[in-house]
Amino acid sequence: MRFLVAAVLFSSTGCLGAKAGYKMIEFEQNWAGVEAAQASEFAVYEYTLAKEYRAKAWEEAGYNEYEAAELLTDKADGFGQTAGRLAKEEREAQRLLEEMNQDEGLLPDQAQPEVDSSGTGVIPEEDAQEDAPGFPENNQDDEVLEDWAE
């Protein structure tokens, strides 16, 4: 009912009112999707900004300040879309995390040790050192460091 009253009100007051009214009604339809995405829970900051801009846009429209109402609606719409997107991403991340936690029992308790070619399961120490990354050689003279320390 609120949409019908707003549409009649804005369309009867001139071009600016009609444009602002159209944007406000379009945003109100998008707002239902933002709330359905549970943005108030998952994207609190963006949701709150969109909600406050939305309230202020309706207030300005009530005072026949259609240009301000249109600008506020645009801001509310931008934050609303961001809130909806962030809420969907957060819900997806939580779903994946829950799936990972459920799959945790499928993993072996301990990693199997590497087995060498002899089948003993022990890698000789000299082979292990060859594979390990080394630190670069320090080519600076100790004299330079001693001069600097003085």
DSSP file (Angstrom, degrees, kcal/mol; ACC not computed):
  #  RESIDUE AA STRUCTURE BP1 BP2  ACC     N-H-->O    O-->H-N    N-H-->O    O-->H-N    TCO  KAPPA ALPHA  PHI   PSI    X-CA   Y-CA   Z-CA
    1    1 A M     >        0   0    0      0, 0.0     4,-2.3     0, 0.0     5,-0.2   0.000 360.0 360.0 360.0 -38.3    0.0    0.0    0.0
    2    2 A R  H  >  +     0   0    0      1,-0.2     4,-2.3     2,-0.2     5,-0.2   0.871 360.0  52.4 -61.3 -36.7    2.9    2.3    0.8
    3    3 A F  H  > S+     0   0    0      2,-0.2     4,-2.6     1,-0.2    -1,-0.2   0.900 108.4  49.9 -66.4 -41.1    4.2    1.9   -2.7
    4    4 A L  H  > S+     0   0    0      2,-0.2     4,-2.3     1,-0.2     5,-0.2   0.920 112.0  47.0 -65.1 -44.4    0.9    2.8   -4.3
    5    5 A V  H  X S+     0   0    0     -4,-2.3     4,-2.6     1,-0.2    -1,-0.2   0.915 113.8  48.6 -63.2 -43.2    0.5    5.9   -2.2
    6    6 A A  H  X S+     0   0    0     -4,-2.3     4,-2.8    -5,-0.2     5,-0.3   0.900 110.6  51.2 -64.7 -40.2    4.1    6.9   -3.0
    7    7 A A  H  X S+     0   0    0     -4,-2.6     4,-2.2     2,-0.2    -2,-0.2   0.923 113.2  44.2 -63.6 -44.4    3.7    6.3   -6.7
    8    8 A V  H  X S+     0   0    0     -4,-2.3     4,-1.3     2,-0.2    -2,-0.2   0.921 115.1  49.3 -65.9 -43.7    0.5    8.5   -6.8
    9    9 A L  H  < S+     0   0    0     -4,-2.6     4,-0.4    -5,-0.2    -2,-0.2   0.934 115.7  41.7 -60.9 -49.1    2.1   11.2   -4.7
   10   10 A F  H >< S+     0   0    0     -4,-2.8     3,-0.9     1,-0.2     4,-0.3   0.872 112.3  52.7 -71.5 -37.3    5.3   11.4   -6.7
   11   11 A S  H 3< S+     0   0    0     -4,-2.2     3,-0.4    -5,-0.3    -1,-0.2   0.771 108.7  51.4 -71.8 -22.9    3.7   11.2  -10.2
   12   12 A S  T 3< S+     0   0    0     -4,-1.3    -1,-0.2    -3,-0.2    -2,-0.2   0.546 101.6  61.5 -89.2  -6.2    1.4   14.0   -9.4
   13   13 A T  S <  S-     0   0    0     -3,-0.9     2,-0.2    -4,-0.4    -1,-0.2   0.388 109.6 -90.9-105.8   4.5    4.0   16.5   -8.2
   14   14 A G     >  -     0   0    0     -3,-0.4     4,-2.1    -4,-0.3    -1,-0.3  -0.591  53.7 -49.9 118.8-178.1    6.1   16.8  -11.4
   15   15 A C  H  > S+     0   0    0      2,-0.2     4,-2.4     1,-0.2     5,-0.2   0.910 128.1  48.1 -64.8 -48.6    9.1   15.4  -13.1
   16   16 A L  H  > S+     0   0    0      1,-0.2     4,-2.6     2,-0.2     5,-0.2   0.905 113.1  49.6 -61.7 -40.8   11.6   15.5  -10.2
   17   17 A G  H  > S+     0   0    0      1,-0.2     4,-2.6     2,-0.2    -1,-0.2   0.891 110.6  49.8 -64.8 -39.3    9.1   13.8   -8.0
   18   18 A A  H  X S+     0   0    0     -4,-2.1     4,-2.5     2,-0.2    -2,-0.2   0.914 112.3  47.2 -66.8 -41.8    8.3   11.1  -10.5
   19   19 A K  H  X S+     0   0    0     -4,-2.4     4,-2.2     2,-0.2    -2,-0.2   0.936 116.1  43.7 -65.3 -46.5   12.0   10.3  -11.0
   20   20 A A  H  X S+     0   0    0     -4,-2.6     4,-2.5    -5,-0.2    -2,-0.2   0.908 114.2  51.3 -64.7 -40.9   12.8   10.2   -7.3
   21   21 A G  H  X S+     0   0    0     -4,-2.6     4,-2.5    -5,-0.2     5,-0.2   0.897 108.5  50.9 -63.5 -40.8    9.6    8.2   -6.6
   22   22 A Y  H  X S+     0   0    0     -4,-2.5     4,-2.4     2,-0.2    -1,-0.2   0.928 112.1  46.9 -62.2 -44.7   10.5    5.7   -9.3
   23   23 A K  H  X S+     0   0    0     -4,-2.2     4,-2.5     1,-0.2    -2,-0.2   0.894 112.5  50.2 -64.2 -39.5   14.0    5.2   -7.8
   24   24 A M  H  X S+     0   0    0     -4,-2.5     4,-2.3     2,-0.2    -2,-0.2   0.914 111.9  46.4 -66.8 -41.6   12.6    4.9   -4.3
   25   25 A I  H  X S+     0   0    0     -4,-2.5     4,-1.6     2,-0.2    -2,-0.2   0.909 112.7  50.5 -67.2 -40.4   10.0    2.3   -5.3
   26   26 A E  H  X S+     0   0    0     -4,-2.4     4,-1.8    -5,-0.2    -2,-0.2   0.911 111.0  49.3 -62.5 -41.8   12.6    0.4   -7.2
   27   27 A F  H  X S+     0   0    0     -4,-2.5     4,-2.4     1,-0.2    -2,-0.2   0.899 105.7  56.7 -64.5 -39.7   14.9    0.5   -4.2
   28   28 A E  H  X S+     0   0    0     -4,-2.3     4,-1.0     1,-0.2    -1,-0.2   0.872 106.6  50.2 -60.6 -35.8   12.1   -0.7   -1.9
   29   29 A Q  H  X S+     0   0    0     -4,-1.6     4,-0.6     1,-0.2     3,-0.4   0.894 112.7  46.4 -68.5 -38.6   11.8   -3.8   -4.1
   30   30 A N  H >X S+     0   0    0     -4,-1.8     4,-1.5     1,-0.2     3,-0.6   0.800 101.4  67.9 -70.4 -28.3   15.5   -4.4   -4.0
   31   31 A W  H 3X S+     0   0    0     -4,-2.4     4,-2.4     1,-0.3     5,-0.2   0.840  91.2  60.7 -62.6 -33.9   15.4   -3.9   -0.2
   32   32 A A  H 3X S+     0   0    0     -4,-1.0     4,-2.1    -3,-0.4    -1,-0.3   0.882 104.2  50.1 -61.3 -37.4   13.4   -7.1    0.3
   33   33 A G  H <X S+     0   0    0     -4,-0.6     4,-1.6    -3,-0.6    -1,-0.2   0.864 107.9  53.0 -68.0 -36.0   16.3   -9.0   -1.3
   34   34 A V  H  <>S+     0   0    0     -4,-1.5     5,-1.6     2,-0.2    -2,-0.2   0.922 112.2  44.6 -64.3 -44.2   18.8   -7.3    1.0
   35   35 A E  H ><5S+     0   0    0     -4,-2.4     3,-1.4     1,-0.2    -2,-0.2   0.868 110.3  54.9 -69.1 -35.3   16.8   -8.4    4.1
   36   36 A A  H 3<5S+     0   0    0     -4,-2.1    -1,-0.2     1,-0.3    -2,-0.2   0.813 101.6  58.8 -66.5 -29.1   16.3  -11.9    2.7
   37   37 A A  T 3<5S-     0   0    0     -4,-1.6    -1,-0.3    -5,-0.1    -2,-0.2   0.438 113.5-121.4 -77.9   1.3   20.0  -12.2    2.4
   38   38 A Q  T X>5 +     0   0    0     -3,-1.4     4,-1.9    -5,-0.1     3,-1.4   0.877  54.5 159.8  58.5  42.0   20.2  -11.6    6.2
   39   39 A A  H 3>< +     0   0    0     -5,-1.6     4,-2.4     1,-0.3     8,-0.3   0.789  64.3  67.8 -64.6 -27.6   22.5   -8.6    5.6
   40   40 A S  H 34 S+     0   0    0      1,-0.2    -1,-0.3    -6,-0.2     4,-0.1   0.758 110.9  35.3 -64.2 -21.8   21.6   -7.2    9.1
   41   41 A E  H <4 S+     0   0    0     -3,-1.4     3,-0.3     2,-0.1    -2,-0.2   0.817 128.6  30.8 -96.9 -38.8   23.5  -10.2   10.5
   42   42 A F  H  < S+     0   0    0     -4,-1.9    -3,-0.2     1,-0.2    -2,-0.2   0.681 129.8  29.5-101.2 -20.4   26.4  -10.6    8.0
   43   43 A A     X  +     0   0    0     -4,-2.4     4,-2.6    -5,-0.2     5,-0.2  -0.528  69.5 161.8-136.7  66.7   27.0   -7.1    6.7
   44   44 A V  H  > S+     0   0    0     -3,-0.3     4,-2.6     1,-0.2     5,-0.2   0.885  70.6  48.8 -60.1 -46.5   26.0   -4.9    9.6
   45   45 A Y  H  > S+     0   0    0      2,-0.2     4,-2.3     1,-0.2    -1,-0.2   0.952 116.3  40.8 -62.5 -51.8   27.8   -1.7    8.6
   46   46 A E  H  > S+     0   0    0      1,-0.2     4,-2.4     2,-0.2    -1,-0.2   0.885 115.7  51.7 -66.2 -38.8   26.6   -1.6    5.1
   47   47 A Y  H  X S+     0   0    0     -4,-2.6     4,-2.6    -8,-0.3    -1,-0.2   0.923 109.9  49.0 -63.1 -44.6   23.1   -2.7    6.1
   48   48 A T  H  X S+     0   0    0     -4,-2.6     4,-2.4    -5,-0.2     5,-0.2   0.911 111.3  49.4 -64.1 -42.6   22.8    0.0    8.7
   49   49 A L  H  X S+     0   0    0     -4,-2.3     4,-2.7    -5,-0.2     5,-0.3   0.938 112.5  47.5 -61.1 -45.9   24.0    2.7    6.3
   50   50 A A  H  X S+     0   0    0     -4,-2.4     4,-2.3     1,-0.2    -2,-0.2   0.906 112.2  50.4 -61.7 -41.3   21.5    1.6    3.6
   51   51 A K  H  X S+     0   0    0     -4,-2.6     4,-2.2     2,-0.2    -1,-0.2   0.905 113.0  45.0 -64.2 -42.4   18.7    1.5    6.2
   52   52 A E  H  X S+     0   0    0     -4,-2.4     4,-2.4     2,-0.2    -2,-0.2   0.900 113.6  48.7 -71.3 -41.0   19.5    5.0    7.5
   53   53 A Y  H  X S+     0   0    0     -4,-2.7     4,-2.4    -5,-0.2    -2,-0.2   0.887 110.9  53.1 -63.2 -37.3   19.8    6.5    4.0
   54   54 A R  H  X S+     0   0    0     -4,-2.3     4,-2.0    -5,-0.3    -2,-0.2   0.940 110.1  46.3 -62.2 -47.6   16.5    4.8    3.1
   55   55 A A  H  X S+     0   0    0     -4,-2.2     4,-2.0     1,-0.2    -2,-0.2   0.903 113.7  48.7 -62.4 -41.5   14.8    6.4    6.1
   56   56 A K  H  X S+     0   0    0     -4,-2.4     4,-2.7     2,-0.2    -1,-0.2   0.868 107.8  55.0 -68.2 -35.6   16.2    9.8    5.3
   57   57 A A  H  X S+     0   0    0     -4,-2.4     4,-2.3     2,-0.2    -1,-0.2   0.923 109.2  47.2 -63.0 -43.4   15.2    9.5    1.7
   58   58 A W  H  X S+     0   0    0     -4,-2.0     4,-1.8     2,-0.2    -1,-0.2   0.892 111.8  51.7 -64.5 -38.2   11.6    8.9    2.7
   59   59 A E  H  X S+     0   0    0     -4,-2.0     4,-1.0     2,-0.2    -2,-0.2   0.940 110.8  46.6 -63.3 -46.8   11.8   11.8    5.1
   60   60 A E  H  <>S+     0   0    0     -4,-2.7     5,-2.7     1,-0.2     3,-0.5   0.871 109.8  54.0 -64.6 -36.7   13.1   14.2    2.4
   61   61 A A  H ><5S+     0   0    0     -4,-2.3     3,-1.5     1,-0.2    -1,-0.2   0.863 103.5  57.3 -64.6 -34.3   10.5   13.0    0.0
   62   62 A G  H 3<5S+     0   0    0     -4,-1.8    -1,-0.2     1,-0.3    -2,-0.2   0.787 106.0  49.5 -65.9 -26.7    7.9   13.8    2.6
   63   63 A Y  T 3<5S-     0   0    0     -4,-1.0    -1,-0.3    -3,-0.5    -2,-0.2   0.216 120.4-110.2 -94.0  14.0    9.2   17.4    2.6
   64   64 A N  T < 5S+     0   0    0     -3,-1.5     2,-1.1     1,-0.2    -3,-0.2   0.758  76.0 137.7  61.9  28.0    9.0   17.6   -1.2
   65   65 A E     >< +     0   0    0     -5,-2.7     4,-2.2     1,-0.2    -1,-0.2  -0.670  19.6 162.4 -98.5  74.7   12.8   17.6   -1.4
   66   66 A Y  H  >  +     0   0    0     -2,-1.1     4,-2.5     1,-0.2    -1,-0.2   0.827  66.3  54.9 -72.9 -33.2   12.9   15.2   -4.3
   67   67 A E  H  > S+     0   0    0      2,-0.2     4,-2.2    -3,-0.2    -1,-0.2   0.942 112.6  43.8 -64.9 -44.8   16.4   15.9   -5.5
   68   68 A A  H  > S+     0   0    0      1,-0.2     4,-2.6     2,-0.2     5,-0.2   0.896 112.9  53.0 -64.5 -39.9   17.8   15.1   -2.0
   69   69 A A  H  X S+     0   0    0     -4,-2.2     4,-2.2     1,-0.2    -2,-0.2   0.892 108.7  50.1 -62.3 -39.6   15.5   12.1   -1.8
   70   70 A E  H  X S+     0   0    0     -4,-2.5     4,-2.2     2,-0.2    -2,-0.2   0.923 111.9  46.8 -65.5 -44.3   16.8   10.8   -5.1
   71   71 A L  H  X S+     0   0    0     -4,-2.2     4,-2.1     1,-0.2    -2,-0.2   0.910 113.3  48.7 -64.1 -42.5   20.5   11.2   -4.1
   72   72 A L  H  X S+     0   0    0     -4,-2.6     4,-2.7     1,-0.2    -1,-0.2   0.874 110.0  52.2 -65.4 -36.5   19.8    9.5   -0.7
   73   73 A T  H  X S+     0   0    0     -4,-2.2     4,-2.8    -5,-0.2    -1,-0.2   0.899 107.1  52.7 -66.0 -39.8   18.0    6.7   -2.5
   74   74 A D  H  X S+     0   0    0     -4,-2.2     4,-2.2     2,-0.2    -2,-0.2   0.922 111.8  45.7 -60.8 -43.3   21.0    6.2   -4.8
   75   75 A K  H  X S+     0   0    0     -4,-2.1     4,-2.5     2,-0.2     5,-0.3   0.927 112.9  49.8 -64.7 -44.4   23.3    6.0   -1.7
   76   76 A A  H  X S+     0   0    0     -4,-2.7     4,-2.5     1,-0.2    -2,-0.2   0.904 110.5  50.7 -60.5 -41.2   21.0    3.6    0.0
   77   77 A D  H  X S+     0   0    0     -4,-2.8     4,-2.6     2,-0.2    -1,-0.2   0.909 109.6  50.3 -64.2 -42.2   20.8    1.4   -3.1
   78   78 A G  H  X S+     0   0    0     -4,-2.2     4,-2.0     1,-0.2    -2,-0.2   0.937 114.9  42.1 -61.7 -47.8   24.6    1.3   -3.3
   79   79 A F  H  X S+     0   0    0     -4,-2.5     4,-2.7     1,-0.2    -1,-0.2   0.856 113.2  54.9 -68.7 -33.5   25.1    0.3    0.3
   80   80 A G  H  X S+     0   0    0     -4,-2.5     4,-2.5    -5,-0.3    -2,-0.2   0.915 108.5  47.2 -64.9 -43.1   22.1   -2.1    0.0
   81   81 A Q  H  X S+     0   0    0     -4,-2.6     4,-2.4     2,-0.2    -2,-0.2   0.909 113.4  48.9 -64.6 -41.0   23.6   -3.9   -2.9
   82   82 A T  H  X S+     0   0    0     -4,-2.0     4,-2.8    -5,-0.2     5,-0.2   0.918 111.2  50.0 -63.6 -43.0   27.0   -4.1   -1.1
   83   83 A A  H  X S+     0   0    0     -4,-2.7     4,-2.4     1,-0.2    -2,-0.2   0.915 111.3  48.6 -62.6 -43.1   25.3   -5.4    2.0
   84   84 A G  H  X S+     0   0    0     -4,-2.5     4,-2.1     2,-0.2    -1,-0.2   0.913 113.2  47.1 -63.1 -42.6   23.5   -8.1    0.0
   85   85 A R  H  X S+     0   0    0     -4,-2.4     4,-2.3     2,-0.2    -2,-0.2   0.928 113.8  47.3 -65.3 -45.5   26.6   -9.2   -1.8
   86   86 A L  H  X S+     0   0    0     -4,-2.8     4,-2.6     1,-0.2    -2,-0.2   0.883 110.9  52.2 -64.1 -38.5   28.7   -9.3    1.4
   87   87 A A  H  X S+     0   0    0     -4,-2.4     4,-2.5    -5,-0.2    -1,-0.2   0.913 110.2  48.1 -64.9 -42.0   26.0  -11.3    3.2
   88   88 A K  H  X S+     0   0    0     -4,-2.1     4,-2.2     2,-0.2    -2,-0.2   0.916 112.8  48.5 -64.2 -42.5   25.8  -13.9    0.5
   89   89 A E  H  X S+     0   0    0     -4,-2.3     4,-2.3     2,-0.2    -2,-0.2   0.905 112.1  49.0 -63.6 -41.2   29.6  -14.2    0.4
   90   90 A E  H  X S+     0   0    0     -4,-2.6     4,-2.4     2,-0.2    -2,-0.2   0.905 110.6  49.6 -66.8 -41.7   29.7  -14.6    4.2
   91   91 A R  H  X S+     0   0    0     -4,-2.5     4,-2.2     2,-0.2    -1,-0.2   0.905 111.5  49.6 -63.1 -39.7   27.0  -17.2    4.2
   92   92 A E  H  X S+     0   0    0     -4,-2.2     4,-2.4     2,-0.2    -2,-0.2   0.905 110.3  50.5 -64.7 -41.1   28.8  -19.1    1.5
   93   93 A A  H  X S+     0   0    0     -4,-2.3     4,-2.2     1,-0.2    -2,-0.2   0.899 111.0  48.6 -63.5 -41.0   32.1  -18.9    3.5
   94   94 A Q  H  X S+     0   0    0     -4,-2.4     4,-2.3     2,-0.2    -1,-0.2   0.887 109.9  51.9 -66.3 -38.0   30.3  -20.2    6.6
   95   95 A R  H  X S+     0   0    0     -4,-2.2     4,-2.1     2,-0.2    -2,-0.2   0.922 110.9  47.5 -63.4 -43.6   28.7  -23.1    4.6
   96   96 A L  H  X S+     0   0    0     -4,-2.4     4,-2.4     2,-0.2    -2,-0.2   0.886 110.7  52.1 -64.9 -38.7   32.2  -24.1    3.3
   97   97 A L  H  X S+     0   0    0     -4,-2.2     4,-2.3     2,-0.2    -1,-0.2   0.907 109.0  49.8 -63.7 -41.7   33.7  -23.9    6.7
   98   98 A E  H  X S+     0   0    0     -4,-2.3     4,-2.0     2,-0.2    -2,-0.2   0.899 110.3  50.7 -63.6 -39.9   30.9  -26.2    8.1
   99   99 A E  H  X S+     0   0    0     -4,-2.1     4,-2.0     2,-0.2    -2,-0.2   0.902 109.7  50.4 -63.6 -40.6   31.6  -28.6    5.2
  100  100 A M  H  X S+     0   0    0     -4,-2.4     4,-0.7     1,-0.2    -2,-0.2   0.901 109.3  51.1 -64.5 -39.9   35.3  -28.6    6.0
  101  101 A N  H  < S+     0   0    0     -4,-2.3     3,-0.5     1,-0.2     4,-0.3   0.867 110.4  49.3 -65.7 -35.6   34.6  -29.3    9.7
  102  102 A Q  H >< S+     0   0    0     -4,-2.0     3,-0.7     1,-0.2    -1,-0.2   0.856 110.7  50.3 -70.2 -34.2   32.4  -32.2    8.8
  103  103 A D  H >< S+     0   0    0     -4,-2.0     3,-1.7     1,-0.2     4,-0.4   0.559  85.6  90.6 -79.0  -8.4   35.1  -33.6    6.5
  104  104 A E  G >< S+     0   0    0     -4,-0.7     3,-1.2    -3,-0.5    -1,-0.2   0.833  80.0  58.7 -59.5 -34.1   37.7  -33.3    9.2
  105  105 A G  G <  S+     0   0    0     -3,-0.7    -1,-0.3    -4,-0.3    -2,-0.1   0.677  95.6  64.7 -69.7 -16.8   37.0  -36.9   10.4
  106  106 A L  G <  S+     0   0    0     -3,-1.7    -1,-0.2    -4,-0.1    -2,-0.2   0.650  84.8  91.1 -80.5 -15.1   37.8  -38.2    6.9
  107  107 A L  S <  S-     0   0    0     -3,-1.2     2,-0.0    -4,-0.4    -3,-0.0  -0.516  88.1-103.0 -80.7 147.7   41.5  -37.1    7.2
  108  108 A P        -     0   0    0      0, 0.0    -1,-0.1     0, 0.0     3,-0.1  -0.339  26.3-122.8 -65.9 153.0   44.0  -39.5    8.7
  109  109 A D  S    S+     0   0    0      1,-0.2     2,-0.4    -4,-0.1    -2,-0.1   0.898  92.1  16.8 -65.4 -41.1   45.1  -38.8   12.2
  110  110 A Q  S    S-     0   0    0      3,-0.0     2,-0.2     0, 0.0    -1,-0.2  -0.964  84.9-107.9-132.9 149.7   48.8  -38.5   11.4
  111  111 A A        -     0   0    0     -2,-0.4    -2,-0.0     1,-0.1     0, 0.0  -0.518  39.8-112.9 -72.9 142.8   50.6  -38.0    8.2
  112  112 A Q        -     0   0    0     -2,-0.2    -1,-0.1     1,-0.1     3,-0.1  -0.557  34.4-111.4 -75.1 138.2   52.5  -41.0    6.9
  113  113 A P        -     0   0    0      0, 0.0     2,-0.1     0, 0.0    -1,-0.1  -0.339  38.4 -95.6 -68.3 153.6   56.3  -40.6    7.0
  114  114 A E        -     0   0    0      7,-0.1     2,-0.5     1,-0.1     9,-0.1  -0.447  38.1-141.8 -68.3 140.9   58.1  -40.4    3.7
  115  115 A V        -     0   0    0     -2,-0.1     8,-0.1    -3,-0.1    -1,-0.1  -0.896   9.0-144.3-108.5 131.3   59.5  -43.8    2.6
  116  116 A D    >   -     0   0    0     -2,-0.5     3,-1.5     6,-0.1     5,-0.2  -0.236  38.2 -89.2 -83.0-178.5   62.8  -44.0    0.8
  117  117 A S  T 3  S+     0   0    0      1,-0.3    -1,-0.1     2,-0.1    -2,-0.0   0.731 124.8  60.6 -66.0 -22.0   63.6  -46.4   -2.0
  118  118 A S  T 3  S-     0   0    0      4,-0.2    -1,-0.3     1,-0.0    -3,-0.0   0.656 107.2-124.9 -80.7 -13.8   64.7  -49.1    0.5
  119  119 A G  S <  S+     0   0    0     -3,-1.5    -2,-0.1     3,-0.1    -1,-0.0   0.577  76.8 119.9  85.1   9.7   61.3  -49.2    2.1
  120  120 A T  S    S-     0   0    0      2,-0.2     3,-0.1     1,-0.1    -3,-0.1   0.714  74.0-129.2 -80.9 -19.2   62.5  -48.5    5.6
  121  121 A G  S    S+     0   0    0      1,-0.2     2,-0.5    -5,-0.2    -7,-0.1   0.425  74.2 108.6  87.9  -2.3   60.5  -45.3    6.0
  122  122 A V        -     0   0    0     -9,-0.1    -1,-0.2    -6,-0.0    -2,-0.2  -0.932  59.5-147.1-113.5 129.0   63.5  -43.3    7.1
  123  123 A I        -     0   0    0     -2,-0.5     5,-0.1    -3,-0.1    -9,-0.0  -0.819  30.2-112.2 -92.1 127.3   65.2  -40.7    4.9
  124  124 A P     >  -     0   0    0      0, 0.0     4,-1.9     0, 0.0     3,-0.5  -0.254  23.1-121.4 -58.0 146.0   68.9  -40.5    5.5
  125  125 A E  H  > S+     0   0    0      1,-0.2     4,-2.1     2,-0.2     5,-0.2   0.850 110.0  55.7 -60.6 -38.0   70.0  -37.3    7.1
  126  126 A E  H  > S+     0   0    0      1,-0.2     4,-1.3     2,-0.2    -1,-0.2   0.862 108.5  48.6 -66.0 -33.7   72.4  -36.3    4.2
  127  127 A D  H  > S+     0   0    0     -3,-0.5     4,-1.4     2,-0.2    -1,-0.2   0.886 109.6  52.4 -69.9 -38.0   69.5  -36.6    1.7
  128  128 A A  H  X S+     0   0    0     -4,-1.9     4,-1.1     1,-0.2    -2,-0.2   0.878 108.0  51.2 -65.6 -36.9   67.3  -34.5    3.9
  129  129 A Q  H  < S+     0   0    0     -4,-2.1    -1,-0.2     1,-0.2    -2,-0.2   0.826 104.3  57.7 -70.5 -30.7   69.9  -31.8    4.1
  130  130 A E  H  < S+     0   0    0     -4,-1.3    -1,-0.2     1,-0.2    -2,-0.2   0.879 109.2  45.0 -65.5 -35.9   70.2  -31.7    0.3
  131  131 A D  H  < S+     0   0    0     -4,-1.4    -1,-0.2    -5,-0.1    -2,-0.2   0.717  93.6  96.2 -80.0 -21.1   66.6  -31.0   -0.1
  132  132 A A  S  < S-     0   0    0     -4,-1.1     2,-0.1    -5,-0.1    -3,-0.0  -0.466  82.5-113.4 -74.3 139.2   66.4  -28.3    2.7
  133  133 A P        -     0   0    0      0, 0.0     2,-0.2     0, 0.0    -1,-0.1  -0.466  33.6-144.5 -70.6 143.3   66.8  -24.7    1.5
  134  134 A G        -     0   0    0     -2,-0.1     3,-0.0    -4,-0.1    -4,-0.0  -0.611  14.5-106.9-104.2 166.2   69.9  -23.0    2.7
  135  135 A F        -     0   0    0     -2,-0.2     3,-0.1     1,-0.1    -1,-0.0  -0.661  43.1-100.7 -87.8 147.3   70.7  -19.5    3.7
  136  136 A P        -     0   0    0      0, 0.0     2,-0.1     0, 0.0    -1,-0.1  -0.345  43.1-100.6 -66.7 150.5   72.6  -17.3    1.4
  137  137 A E        -     0   0    0      1,-0.1     2,-0.8    -3,-0.0    -3,-0.0  -0.432  28.6-126.1 -69.5 142.3   76.3  -16.8    2.1
  138  138 A N        -     0   0    0      1,-0.1    -1,-0.1    -2,-0.1    -3,-0.0  -0.831  27.5-178.8 -91.4 110.9   77.2  -13.6    3.8
  139  139 A N        +     0   0    0     -2,-0.8     2,-0.2     2,-0.1    -1,-0.1   0.403  43.7 111.6 -92.3   1.6   79.9  -12.0    1.7
  140  140 A Q  S    S-     0   0    0      1,-0.1     2,-0.2     2,-0.0    -2,-0.1  -0.502  72.6-113.5 -77.8 145.6   80.5   -9.0    3.8
  141  141 A D    >>  -     0   0    0     -2,-0.2     4,-1.1     1,-0.1     3,-0.5  -0.513  14.1-131.4 -75.0 144.5   83.8   -8.7    5.6
  142  142 A D  H 3> S+     0   0    0      1,-0.2     4,-2.3     2,-0.2     5,-0.2   0.784 104.9  66.7 -65.5 -26.1   83.7   -8.9    9.4
  143  143 A E  H 3> S+     0   0    0      1,-0.2     4,-2.4     2,-0.2    -1,-0.2   0.880  96.7  53.5 -63.4 -37.8   85.9   -5.8    9.5
  144  144 A V  H <> S+     0   0    0     -3,-0.5     4,-1.8     1,-0.2    -1,-0.2   0.913 110.3  46.9 -63.6 -41.9   83.1   -3.7    8.0
  145  145 A L  H  X S+     0   0    0     -4,-1.1     4,-1.9     1,-0.2    -2,-0.2   0.886 111.2  51.2 -67.6 -38.5   80.7   -4.8   10.7
  146  146 A E  H  X S+     0   0    0     -4,-2.3     4,-1.0     1,-0.2    -2,-0.2   0.886 109.6  50.4 -67.1 -37.0   83.2   -4.2   13.5
  147  147 A D  H  < S+     0   0    0     -4,-2.4     3,-0.3     1,-0.2    -1,-0.2   0.888 110.8  49.7 -65.6 -38.6   83.9   -0.6   12.2
  148  148 A W  H  < S+     0   0    0     -4,-1.8    -1,-0.2     1,-0.2    -2,-0.2   0.869 106.2  55.5 -68.4 -36.6   80.2    0.0   12.1
  149  149 A A  H  <        0   0    0     -4,-1.9    -1,-0.2     1,-0.3    -2,-0.2   0.741 360.0 360.0 -70.4 -23.1   79.7   -1.3   15.7
  150  150 A E     <        0   0    0     -4,-1.0    -1,-0.3    -3,-0.3    -2,-0.2   0.496 360.0 360.0 -76.0 360.0   82.3    1.1   17.1
